[in-house]
Amino acid sequence: MVSSPTPLLEIRDLAVNFAVYGGELRVLDGVNFRMFAGERVGLVGETGCGKTTMMKAILRVLPTPPARIPRGEILFKGKDILKMKERELRSVRGTGISMIFQDPTAALNPVFTIGAQMHAVIQSQAQNNHRSIDRRKIWQLAVSALKDVALADPERLLKSYPIQLSGGMRQRVCIAMALSTNPEILIADEPGTSLDVTIQDQILRLLRDLVEKRNMSVILITHTLGVVRELTNRVYVMYAGSIVETAETTKIFSQPLHPYTRGLIATVPRLTGGGIASGIPGRIPDYRNPPIGCRFHPRCPHVMEICKQQKPPLIEVEPNHSVACFLYSPTPKVEL
């Protein structure tokens, strides 16, 4: 009997709450997620569903307080990130997992040059690996990293401040900084959202080429389904802090099972015509007082009594295709 491979990253029953005036936001509600070495995984869902919160929890960069993690595990190579000491955590953030944030303007410090910021990243990685590295070598590595992301005249750019660069150039710098540590997992959080569509396409193509060249594992966070279809081989669909469906990318688009997944796909405009794309009625629930049971049930066209009472488990309905919905559960169902 051949044993299944060990996940490179695995999240088990992760919950994240935020203390706010008048109560507590229960944002992540028992998230389960796994990825293997070399995979390109997409994480999709509406704005506000918890995608970025989940990724920040992986890197342990959520501000605490107000954030609080009441339960769950985040295993990287079998070790729980939530229990790591600061020294080990710095190593994971360097050569283990790196992240490209959504807004390059916020990700770069405006009072330091690009060279100073890349110097800090490269030097920190060397220190975490107990290596010494001189300024000349750091400069050469920074120049090489900027060349890898197709930025012209890297020596001049290293002496520039973020405000002197365009949005597309700043995003390329962020990609170069993320890749300069040669991480095993790259998290890309909406890497082109703040850019116009032409530059966004260039950034995504660049990212795809670099990932394939380095055979790197990637988590792509987005609400643009076309990007997921092109760049990933497996998808997790997230709604209001829970994973509601996961499958291979082709299967998600050809045979979506969860009513929310179907609704997401139905919102994509069709270039061949056929009328205006439909939407999903309602909105993501208030996290201070989320619905009991399935959080999607107030918006679901197939709501049943059990949906209002119990949270559906993630059930594997066929190999590599799981869904959290009582429509696919052996539990007796009575539609309203």
C-alpha positions in Angstrom: 0.0 0.0 0.0 1.4 3.4 -1.1 1.2 6.1 1.6 -0.2 9.5 0.7 2.3 12.4 0.6 2.5 14.6 3.6 1.0 18.1 3.0 3.6 20.9 2.9 1.0 23.2 4.6 -2.1 22.1 6.5 -4.7 24.1 8.4 -6.9 22.3 10.8 -10.2 23.7 12.3 -8.8 27.3 12.4 -10.9 30.0 14.0 -10.0 33.7 14.2 -12.0 36.3 16.1 -11.5 40.1 16.3 -12.5 42.1 19.4 -14.4 45.3 18.4 -16.6 47.8 20.1 -19.8 46.1 21.1 -18.7 42.5 20.7 -16.4 40.1 18.8 -16.2 39.4 15.1 -16.1 35.6 14.5 -14.4 35.8 11.1 -12.8 32.4 10.4 -15.1 29.5 11.5 -13.3 26.2 11.5 -11.2 26.5 8.3 -9.5 23.3 6.9 -7.0 23.6 4.1 -4.0 21.7 2.8 -1.5 21.9 0.0 1.3 19.8 -1.3 4.7 20.7 -2.7 4.6 22.1 -6.2 0.9 22.8 -6.1 -0.7 26.0 -7.3 -3.8 26.5 -5.2 -6.5 29.2 -5.6 -8.5 30.7 -2.8 -11.6 32.4 -4.1 -14.6 34.2 -2.6 -16.3 37.5 -2.2 -14.5 40.5 -0.7 -14.7 40.2 3.1 -15.0 36.4 3.3 -11.8 36.0 5.2 -9.2 35.1 2.6 -6.6 37.6 3.6 -7.2 37.0 7.3 -6.5 33.3 6.7 -3.2 34.0 5.0 -2.1 36.5 7.6 -2.9 33.9 10.3 -0.5 31.5 8.4 2.3 34.0 8.7 1.2 35.1 12.2 1.1 38.7 11.3 -2.4 39.4 12.6 -2.4 42.1 15.3 -3.1 40.5 18.6 -5.1 42.2 20.0 -7.6 42.7 18.5 -7.2 39.3 16.7 -7.5 36.1 18.7 -7.1 32.5 17.6 -9.3 30.4 20.0 -8.6 27.1 18.3 -6.9 25.4 15.3 -3.5 24.4 14.0 -1.4 25.7 11.1 1.1 23.0 10.2 4.1 23.8 8.0 6.1 20.6 7.3 4.3 19.1 10.3 5.2 21.8 12.8 2.5 24.1 14.2 3.3 27.7 13.3 1.0 29.0 16.1 3.3 27.3 18.7 6.6 28.4 17.1 9.0 30.7 19.0 10.0 34.0 17.3 13.3 32.7 16.0 11.8 29.7 14.2 8.9 31.8 13.0 11.3 34.3 11.3 12.9 31.4 9.5 9.5 30.3 8.2 8.7 33.8 7.0 11.9 33.9 5.1 12.8 30.7 3.3 9.5 28.9 4.1 6.6 31.1 3.3 6.6 34.5 1.7 3.7 36.8 0.8 2.9 39.4 -1.9 0.4 41.8 -0.4 -2.5 43.3 -2.2 -1.5 47.0 -2.1 2.2 47.6 -3.1 1.9 51.2 -1.8 1.1 50.0 1.7 3.6 47.1 1.5 6.6 49.4 0.8 7.9 51.9 3.4 7.8 55.4 1.8 10.7 56.8 3.8 13.3 54.2 2.7 14.8 53.5 -0.7 14.0 50.3 -2.6 17.6 49.3 -2.1 17.4 49.7 1.7 14.3 47.7 1.9 15.6 44.9 -0.3 18.9 45.0 1.7 16.9 44.4 4.9 15.0 41.4 3.4 18.1 39.7 2.0 20.2 40.3 5.1 17.5 39.0 7.4 17.2 35.8 5.3 21.0 35.3 5.6 21.0 35.8 9.4 18.1 33.3 9.8 20.2 30.8 7.9 23.3 31.6 10.0 25.2 33.0 7.0 27.2 36.2 6.8 26.8 38.3 3.7 28.5 41.6 2.7 26.9 44.7 1.3 28.3 44.2 -2.2 26.8 40.7 -2.4 23.4 42.0 -1.2 23.5 44.7 -3.8 24.2 42.1 -6.5 21.4 39.9 -5.3 19.0 42.8 -5.3 19.9 43.8 -8.8 19.5 40.2 -10.0 16.0 40.0 -8.3 14.8 43.2 -10.0 16.1 41.9 -13.4 14.1 38.7 -12.8 10.9 40.7 -12.6 11.7 42.5 -15.9 12.5 45.9 -14.4 14.9 48.0 -16.5 17.9 49.9 -15.0 17.7 48.1 -11.6 20.7 50.0 -10.2 18.8 53.3 -10.5 15.6 51.8 -9.1 17.5 50.6 -6.0 18.3 54.2 -5.2 14.7 55.4 -5.8 11.9 55.8 -3.3 8.6 54.0 -3.7 6.8 57.3 -4.6 9.1 57.6 -7.6 7.8 54.3 -9.1 4.6 53.6 -10.9 2.0 51.2 -9.4 3.1 48.4 -11.7 6.8 48.9 -10.9 6.1 48.9 -7.1 4.2 45.6 -7.5 7.1 44.1 -9.4 9.4 45.2 -6.6 7.2 43.5 -4.1 7.3 40.3 -6.1 11.1 40.6 -6.3 11.3 41.0 -2.5 9.1 38.0 -1.9 11.0 35.8 -4.3 14.5 37.0 -3.2 14.4 34.6 -0.2 13.5 31.6 -2.4 10.5 30.5 -0.4 8.9 27.1 -0.6 5.4 28.7 -0.6 4.5 32.0 -2.2 1.2 33.6 -1.1 -0.1 36.1 -3.7 -2.9 38.2 -2.3 -4.7 39.8 -5.2 -1.4 40.8 -6.8 -3.0 42.9 -9.5 -6.1 44.4 -8.0 -4.8 48.0 -7.6 -3.5 48.1 -11.1 -5.2 48.7 -14.5 -6.2 45.6 -16.4 -3.2 45.7 -18.9 -0.6 46.0 -16.2 -2.5 43.4 -14.1 -2.2 40.9 -17.0 1.5 41.6 -17.2 2.0 41.0 -13.5 0.1 37.8 -13.5 1.9 36.4 -16.5 5.2 37.4 -14.9 4.2 35.7 -11.7 3.2 32.5 -13.5 6.5 32.3 -15.4 8.6 32.8 -12.3 6.6 30.2 -10.4 6.9 27.6 -13.1 10.7 28.4 -13.5 11.3 27.9 -9.8 8.8 25.0 -9.3 7.4 26.9 -6.4 4.1 26.2 -4.4 1.7 29.0 -4.7 -1.5 30.1 -3.0 -3.3 32.7 -5.2 -6.0 34.7 -3.4 -8.5 36.4 -5.7 -12.1 37.0 -6.5 -11.4 37.0 -10.2 -12.3 33.5 -11.4 -10.6 33.9 -14.8 -7.3 34.3 -13.1 -7.8 31.2 -11.0 -8.8 29.2 -14.1 -5.5 30.1 -15.8 -3.0 30.0 -13.0 -4.1 27.2 -10.6 -4.6 23.5 -10.6 -6.8 23.3 -7.5 -9.3 25.6 -5.9 -10.8 26.3 -2.4 -14.0 28.3 -2.4 -14.5 30.3 0.8 -17.7 31.9 2.1 -18.0 33.9 5.3 -15.0 32.4 7.0 -15.6 28.7 6.0 -14.4 26.5 3.1 -17.5 25.4 1.2 -16.0 23.5 -1.7 -12.6 22.3 -3.0 -11.7 20.5 -6.1 -9.4 20.5 -9.1 -9.7 23.8 -11.0 -11.2 22.2 -14.1 -13.8 20.3 -12.0 -14.9 23.5 -10.1 -15.7 25.2 -13.4 -17.2 22.1 -15.2 -19.2 20.7 -12.2 -19.6 23.1 -9.3 -21.7 21.6 -6.5 -22.2 24.2 -3.7 -24.9 26.7 -4.4 -22.5 29.5 -3.6 -19.9 28.2 -6.1 -22.6 28.0 -8.7 -23.6 31.6 -7.9 -20.0 32.9 -8.1 -19.5 31.3 -11.6 -22.9 32.7 -12.7 -21.7 36.2 -11.9 -18.9 36.1 -14.5 -19.9 38.0 -17.7 -20.0 36.0 -20.8 -18.0 37.3 -23.8 -20.3 35.4 -26.2 -23.3 37.3 -25.0 -26.4 35.7 -23.5 -27.6 38.6 -21.3 -26.4 40.2 -18.1 -24.6 38.0 -15.7 -26.7 37.1 -12.6 -25.7 37.9 -9.1 -26.1 36.3 -5.6 -28.9 38.0 -3.6 -28.0 39.3 -0.2 -24.6 40.0 1.4 -22.0 38.4 3.6 -23.4 38.1 7.2 -22.5 40.3 10.1 -19.6 38.5 11.8 -20.7 39.8 15.2 -23.9 37.8 14.9 -23.4 35.2 12.1 -26.3 32.8 11.2 -26.5 29.6 13.1 -25.8 26.5 11.0 -24.7 27.1 7.5 -23.6 30.7 7.1 -24.8 30.8 3.5 -28.4 29.7 4.3 -30.0 33.2 4.3 -28.9 33.6 0.7 -29.3 30.0 -0.5 -32.0 29.0 -3.0 -32.0 25.5 -1.7 -32.2 26.2 2.0 -33.5 23.4 4.3 -34.4 23.3 7.9 -31.2 21.4 8.9 -29.2 24.3 7.2 -30.5 26.6 9.9 -29.5 24.3 12.8 -26.2 22.7 11.9 -23.0 23.6 10.1 -22.5 21.2 7.2 -19.2 19.2 7.3 -16.9 19.2 4.3 -17.8 15.8 2.6 -15.8 14.2 -0.2 -18.4 13.4 -2.8 -15.9 12.0 -5.3 -12.1 11.7 -5.3 -10.5 15.2 -4.8 -13.9 16.9 -4.7 -15.4 17.9 -1.4 -18.3 20.2 -0.6 -19.9 21.5 2.7 -23.6 21.3 1.9 -26.5 19.1 3.2 -27.7 18.6 -0.4 -24.9 16.0 -0.7 -25.2 14.6 2.8 -26.9 11.3 3.6 -28.8 13.2 6.4 -32.6 13.2 5.7 -33.6 16.5 4.1 -36.8 18.5 4.2 -36.9 21.5 1.9 -38.8 24.6 2.9 
